[in-house]
C-alpha cells in the first residue's frame, strides 16, 4: 500500500454492568509517498456492550477540517469493533 491513515488518540470510557460509553480525541495522520501529514484533532464518541468476555463497540470520529465540502459535519467515520476481554 502506498498510503495509509492512523488515528492515535485517547478515549475515556464510563463502564456500567453490561455497557460502556466514552468520548475522546484522535489525531488523523496520513502517511505515504515519502511524506507524513496530520490534520486537526477530531472528537471520537463510542458506545458498547459487554457480555462475559465479548465486547461490541460502535463509534464515530468527526472530521473537523475547515474546507467547504469536507468540513464538519459532512464527513465522518462510523465503525464498529468486536473484541475479547481478558
C-alpha positions in Angstrom: 0.0 0.0 0.0 1.3 3.4 -0.9 -0.8 5.4 1.6 -2.4 4.8 4.9 -4.2 6.5 7.8 -3.6 6.3 11.5 -5.8 7.7 14.3 -3.8 7.7 17.5 -5.7 9.2 20.4 -7.2 8.9 23.9 -10.7 7.8 24.8 -12.2 7.8 28.4 -15.0 5.3 29.0 -17.6 5.0 31.7 -18.2 1.3 32.3 -21.5 0.1 33.7 -22.5 -3.5 34.3 -23.1 -4.6 30.7 -22.4 -1.4 28.7 -19.9 1.4 28.3 -19.9 4.9 26.8 -17.0 7.1 26.1 -15.5 10.1 24.4 -12.1 11.4 23.5 -9.9 12.9 20.8 -7.9 11.4 18.0 -5.3 12.9 15.6 -5.7 11.9 12.0 -2.3 11.1 10.4 -1.8 10.2 6.7 1.5 8.7 5.5 2.8 7.5 2.2 4.9 8.5 -0.8 7.7 9.6 1.5 5.6 12.2 3.3 3.6 12.3 6.5 0.9 14.8 7.4 -1.6 15.3 10.2 -5.0 17.1 10.4 -6.8 18.8 13.2 -7.7 16.8 16.4 -11.0 15.1 15.9 -13.6 14.1 18.6 -14.4 10.4 18.9 -17.5 9.0 20.6 -18.3 5.4 21.3 -20.9 3.1 22.9 -20.6 -0.6 23.6 -22.0 -3.8 25.1 -20.1 -6.3 27.3 -21.2 -9.9 27.7 -18.8 -12.2 29.6 -15.6 -11.8 27.6 -17.2 -10.4 24.4 -17.2 -6.7 23.7 -19.1 -4.9 20.9 -18.4 -1.3 20.2 -19.9 1.3 17.8 -18.0 4.6 17.3 -18.0 7.8 15.3 -15.0 10.0 14.5 -16.0 13.5 13.4 -13.9 15.2 10.8 -13.1 18.8 11.8 -11.2 20.3 8.9 -12.4 23.7 7.7 -12.7 23.5 3.9 -16.0 23.9 2.0 -17.2 20.4 1.1 -15.3 18.2 3.6 -15.9 20.4 6.6 -17.7 19.4 9.8 -20.2 17.7 10.0 -20.3 16.5 6.3 -17.5 13.9 6.6 -17.5 11.4 9.5 -16.0 7.9 10.1 -18.5 5.5 11.6 -17.4 2.0 12.6 -17.6 -0.9 14.9 -15.4 -3.4 16.6 -15.7 -6.9 18.1 -13.2 -7.7 20.9 -12.3 -10.2 23.6 -11.9 -9.1 27.1 -9.5 -10.9 29.4 
